[in-house]
């Protein structure tokens, strides 16, 4: 048991579970203050999500909808954790996700290109946006958080301008991909049939999981990943060791941007959503990726589970009784969990301190017993 408690992965899992339970508890307390009559039903509804339906086919269908939005959230989570492992905080993932929307939808609606070309365009757009922050960081010493935030707004309005030419005439929303260019829609691979013929479920889900595994392998098992992590640990030491620290920073943010951009393509090329060309804020998916990354213990495999959980409770808010509470109550609970995620490393530190004290006490006890036995022999 002691070995298990010392394991970093187990500690991250335990700390994340504590964050979830505390977040749900605080959310429940807030619901009690708003309207105590329906608080318990509301919190259980948020947790249940699609399980609130009695029919199995309805449960499977709405499970599919949750999975469709989990894939892009997972990609944004991977974008955040990949850069964080290298000592960078890629808050520009929201803008990189946004430019992924612009590139993928323009290629699909205006140029009517195949889905894989649209996805590559989204990755390229995200990589360029990430590279800009990387170049500014490497050669001008501009903090990536500052440049990322500025680029988020620039990209948002460029996206609105670009997609304004492919929107519906009677609304601010872009045309539906499925109805405009069938070749641009992501393949379903027959997965939708497993979830009550959900037409949005397809390639994005297994692809996102495979990419999460690939990112874990790259970071933990390759020389390239080691160099990136070494650069993040101490870029001066990395430079002294012969590593190209400036190149590594640029490459890291470019890869992070490509992941976020691909996440956008995974959602919008399914026709599940349409872009609103009058949007005044960047999509929240990029920011939610921060929560998923930290809740998953900054581990790509953990990010798979945390991304599903966050999307699960976010979607669960839609089933709350609107007469008593607003649907955004699930966002509030997510916010509490996000806030608590900031204490994950503190929780792990306290666990290690507690274990160290126990070991020290056990060692002292063993030494005292040994000395007492030695005295008796004499």
C-alpha positions in Angstrom: 0.0 0.0 0.0 2.9 2.4 0.8 4.4 1.8 -2.6 1.1 2.6 -4.2 0.7 5.8 -2.2 4.2 6.9 -3.3 3.4 6.3 -7.0 3.1 9.6 -8.8 0.4 8.4 -11.0 -1.7 7.1 -8.1 -1.2 10.4 -6.2 -2.4 12.4 -9.3 -5.5 10.2 -9.6 -6.3 10.5 -5.9 -5.8 14.3 -5.9 -8.0 14.6 -9.0 -10.8 12.5 -7.4 -10.6 14.8 -4.3 -10.9 17.8 -6.6 -14.0 16.3 -8.3 -15.7 15.4 -5.0 -15.0 18.8 -3.4 -16.2 20.6 -6.6 -19.4 18.6 -6.6 -19.9 19.3 -2.9 -19.4 23.0 -3.3 -21.7 23.0 -6.3 -24.4 21.3 -4.2 -24.0 23.9 -1.4 -24.5 26.6 -4.0 -27.6 24.9 -5.2 -28.9 24.7 -1.7 -28.5 28.5 -1.4 -30.3 29.1 -4.7 -33.2 26.8 -4.1 -32.9 24.0 -1.5 -36.0 22.2 -2.7 -34.4 20.8 -5.9 -30.7 20.9 -5.0 -30.2 17.1 -4.6 -32.1 16.3 -7.8 -30.2 19.0 -9.7 -26.8 17.8 -8.7 -27.6 14.1 -9.4 -29.1 15.2 -12.8 -25.8 16.9 -13.7 -23.9 13.8 -12.8 -26.2 11.5 -14.6 -26.3 13.4 -17.9 -27.6 11.0 -20.6 -28.6 8.5 -17.9 -31.6 10.7 -17.1 -33.3 9.1 -20.0 -35.2 5.8 -19.4 -34.9 4.4 -22.9 -31.6 2.7 -23.7 -31.5 4.0 -27.3 -31.9 7.6 -26.0 -29.1 7.0 -23.5 -26.8 5.7 -26.2 -27.6 8.6 -28.6 -26.8 11.3 -26.1 -23.7 9.4 -24.9 -22.6 9.7 -28.5 -23.2 13.5 -28.3 -21.0 13.7 -25.2 -18.3 11.7 -26.9 -18.4 13.9 -30.0 -17.5 17.0 -27.8 -15.1 15.0 -25.7 -12.7 14.5 -28.7 -12.0 18.2 -29.3 -11.7 18.9 -25.6 -9.2 16.1 -25.3 -7.2 17.6 -28.1 -7.1 21.0 -26.4 -6.1 19.2 -23.2 -3.2 17.5 -25.0 -2.2 20.9 -26.4 -2.1 22.4 -23.0 -0.2 19.6 -21.3 2.3 19.1 -24.1 3.5 22.7 -23.8 3.3 22.6 -20.0 5.6 19.6 -19.9 8.1 21.8 -21.7 7.7 24.6 -19.2 5.3 26.7 -21.3 1.7 27.7 -20.6 -0.1 27.7 -23.9 -3.2 29.8 -23.0 -3.3 30.6 -26.8 -4.8 27.1 -27.3 -8.2 28.9 -27.5 -7.1 31.0 -30.4 -5.3 28.0 -32.1 -8.6 26.1 -31.8 -10.4 29.1 -33.3 -8.1 29.2 -36.3 -8.6 25.5 -36.7 -12.3 26.2 -37.1 -11.6 28.9 -39.7 -9.2 26.8 -41.8 -11.3 23.6 -41.7 -14.6 25.3 -42.4 -13.3 27.5 -45.2 -11.7 24.5 -46.9 -14.9 22.5 -46.5 -17.5 25.2 -47.3 -15.7 27.4 -49.8 -13.2 25.0 -51.5 -15.2 21.8 -50.8 -12.0 19.8 -50.2 -11.8 16.3 -48.7 -12.1 15.9 -44.9 -8.4 15.0 -44.5 -7.3 18.1 -46.3 -9.5 20.2 -44.2 -8.1 18.6 -41.0 -4.5 19.2 -42.2 -5.4 22.8 -43.0 -6.7 23.2 -39.4 -3.5 21.7 -38.0 -1.4 23.9 -40.2 -3.3 27.0 -39.0 -3.0 26.0 -35.4 0.7 25.3 -35.8 1.3 28.8 -37.4 -0.5 30.5 -34.6 1.5 28.5 -32.0 4.8 29.2 -33.9 4.2 33.0 -33.6 4.1 32.7 -29.8 7.1 30.5 -30.0 9.1 32.9 -32.1 8.2 35.8 -29.9 9.2 33.8 -26.8 12.5 32.6 -28.3 13.8 35.7 -30.0 12.1 38.6 -28.2 11.6 37.1 -24.8 7.8 37.8 -24.9 5.9 35.7 -22.4 3.8 33.1 -24.3 0.8 33.9 -22.0 0.8 37.6 -23.2 1.3 36.8 -26.9 -1.3 34.0 -26.6 -4.0 36.2 -25.2 -3.4 38.9 -27.8 -3.5 36.3 -30.6 -6.7 34.8 -29.3 -8.6 38.1 -30.1 -6.8 38.7 -33.3 -7.6 35.2 -34.5 -11.3 35.5 -33.4 -12.0 38.5 -35.6 -10.0 37.1 -38.5 -12.1 34.0 -38.2 -15.4 36.0 -38.3 -14.2 37.9 -41.3 -13.1 34.8 -43.2 -16.2 32.7 -42.5 -18.6 35.6 -43.2 -18.3 34.6 -46.8 -19.6 31.1 -46.2 -22.4 31.8 -43.8 -26.1 31.2 -44.3 -27.9 34.2 -45.9 -30.6 34.4 -43.2 -28.5 33.8 -40.1 -25.0 34.6 -38.7 -24.1 30.9 -38.7 -22.0 29.2 -41.3 -23.5 26.7 -43.7 -23.8 23.1 -42.7 -20.9 21.0 -43.8 -22.9 17.9 -44.5 -25.3 19.7 -46.7 -22.6 21.7 -48.6 -19.8 19.2 -49.1 -20.3 15.6 -48.3 -16.6 14.8 -48.9 -15.6 17.2 -46.2 -17.5 15.3 -43.4 -15.4 13.1 -41.1 -16.0 9.4 -41.8 -18.2 7.7 -39.3 -16.5 4.3 -39.6 -19.8 2.7 -38.6 -19.3 3.8 -35.0 -22.6 5.7 -35.0 -24.6 2.5 -35.4 -23.4 1.4 -32.0 -24.9 4.5 -30.5 -28.4 4.5 -31.8 -27.3 5.6 -35.3 -25.8 8.9 -34.0 -24.6 10.5 -37.3 -22.0 12.7 -35.5 -20.0 9.8 -34.0 -17.1 8.7 -36.0 -13.3 9.0 -36.6 -12.6 11.8 -34.2 -13.1 9.7 -31.1 -10.6 6.9 -31.8 -8.2 9.3 -33.4 -8.1 11.5 -30.3 -7.4 8.5 -28.1 -4.7 7.3 -30.4 -3.1 10.8 -30.4 -3.2 10.9 -26.6 -1.2 7.6 -26.5 1.2 8.9 -29.1 1.8 12.1 -27.1 2.5 10.0 -24.0 5.0 7.9 -26.0 6.7 11.0 -27.5 7.1 12.8 -24.2 8.1 9.8 -22.0 9.8 7.3 -24.3 11.7 9.3 -27.0 14.9 11.3 -27.2 12.9 14.2 -28.8 10.5 14.2 -25.8 13.4 14.1 -23.4 15.0 17.1 -25.1 11.8 19.0 -24.9 11.3 18.3 -21.2 14.9 19.2 -20.5 14.4 22.5 -22.3 11.4 23.2 -20.1 13.3 22.2 -16.9 16.2 24.6 -17.6 16.7 26.1 -21.0 20.2 27.4 -20.2 21.3 23.9 -19.1 19.7 22.5 -22.2 21.7 25.0 -24.4 24.9 24.1 -22.5 24.2 20.4 -23.2 24.0 21.1 -27.0 20.3 21.2 -27.3 18.6 23.8 -29.6 16.5 25.4 -26.9 15.0 28.1 -29.1 14.0 25.6 -31.7 12.5 23.3 -29.1 10.3 26.1 -27.8 9.0 27.0 -31.2 8.5 23.3 -32.1 6.6 22.7 -28.9 4.2 25.6 -29.4 3.7 24.6 -33.0 2.8 21.0 -32.1 0.5 22.3 -29.3 -1.2 24.6 -31.9 -1.6 21.8 -34.4 -3.3 19.6 -31.7 -5.7 22.4 -30.8 -6.4 23.1 -34.5 -7.1 19.5 -35.2 -9.5 19.4 -32.2 -11.6 22.1 -33.9 -11.7 20.1 -37.2 -12.8 17.0 -35.2 -15.9 18.8 -34.0 -16.9 21.1 -36.9 -16.3 18.6 -39.7 -18.9 16.4 -38.2 -21.6 19.1 -38.7 -22.4 18.9 -35.0 -21.9 22.6 -34.7 -21.9 25.7 -37.0 -19.8 28.8 -36.4 -21.5 32.0 -35.4 -19.8 34.8 -37.5 -20.9 37.4 -35.0 -19.1 35.7 -32.1 -17.6 38.2 -29.6 -15.5 35.7 -27.6 -13.2 32.8 -28.4 -14.6 29.3 -27.9 -14.4 28.0 -24.4 -13.1 24.7 -25.5 -9.5 25.9 -25.4 -9.9 27.2 -21.9 -11.7 24.0 -20.7 -8.7 22.1 -22.0 -6.7 23.7 -19.2 -9.0 22.1 -16.6 -8.9 18.7 -18.4 -5.1 18.8 -18.5 -4.7 19.5 -14.8 -7.5 17.3 -13.7 -5.8 14.5 -15.6 -2.6 15.1 -13.7 -0.9 16.5 -16.8 -0.8 12.9 -18.2 -2.1 12.2 -21.7 -3.8 9.0 -20.5 -5.4 10.8 -17.6 -6.5 13.6 -19.9 -8.7 11.1 -21.8 -10.7 10.4 -18.6 -10.8 14.0 -17.3 -11.9 15.3 -20.7 -14.8 12.9 -20.7 -15.8 13.8 -17.2 -15.7 17.5 -17.7 -17.8 17.2 -20.9 -20.1 14.8 -19.2 -21.0 17.2 -16.4 -21.1 20.2 -18.8 -23.7 18.4 -20.9 -25.5 17.3 -17.8 -26.4 20.9 -17.0 -28.9 20.9 -20.0 -31.2 18.5 -18.1 -31.5 20.5 -14.9 -35.0 21.9 -14.1 -34.9 25.3 -15.8 -37.7 26.6 -13.5 -35.3 26.3 -10.5 -31.8 26.6 -12.0 -30.2 27.7 -15.2 -28.3 25.3 -17.4 -25.0 27.0 -16.7 -25.0 25.5 -13.2 -22.8 22.7 -14.6 -20.3 25.3 -15.8 -20.3 26.7 -12.3 -19.5 23.2 -10.9 -16.8 22.8 -13.6 -15.3 26.1 -12.5 -15.1 25.0 -8.9 -13.3 21.8 -10.1 -11.0 23.9 -12.3 -10.1 26.1 -9.3 -9.4 23.2 -7.1 -7.2 21.7 -9.8 -4.7 24.4 -8.9 -4.2 22.6 -5.5 -3.4 19.2 -7.1 0.3 19.6 -6.7 -0.2 21.0 -3.2 -2.2 17.8 -2.3 0.5 15.6 -3.7 3.1 17.6 -1.7 1.1 17.1 1.5 0.7 13.3 0.7 4.5 13.0 0.3 5.1 14.9 3.5 2.7 12.8 5.4 4.3 9.6 4.1 7.8 10.9 4.9 6.7 11.6 8.5 5.2 8.1 8.9 8.4 6.5 7.5 10.5 8.7 9.8 8.4 7.7 12.8 8.6 4.0 11.9 12.3 4.2 11.5 12.7 5.9 14.9 10.5 3.2 16.5 12.5 0.4 14.8 15.8 2.0 16.0 14.5 2.4 19.5 13.4 -1.3 19.6 16.8 -2.3 18.3 18.7 -0.3 20.9 16.5 -1.7 23.7 17.1 -5.2 22.6 20.9 -4.5 22.4 20.8 -3.1 26.0 19.0 -6.3 27.2 21.7 -8.5 25.6 24.4 -6.6 27.4 
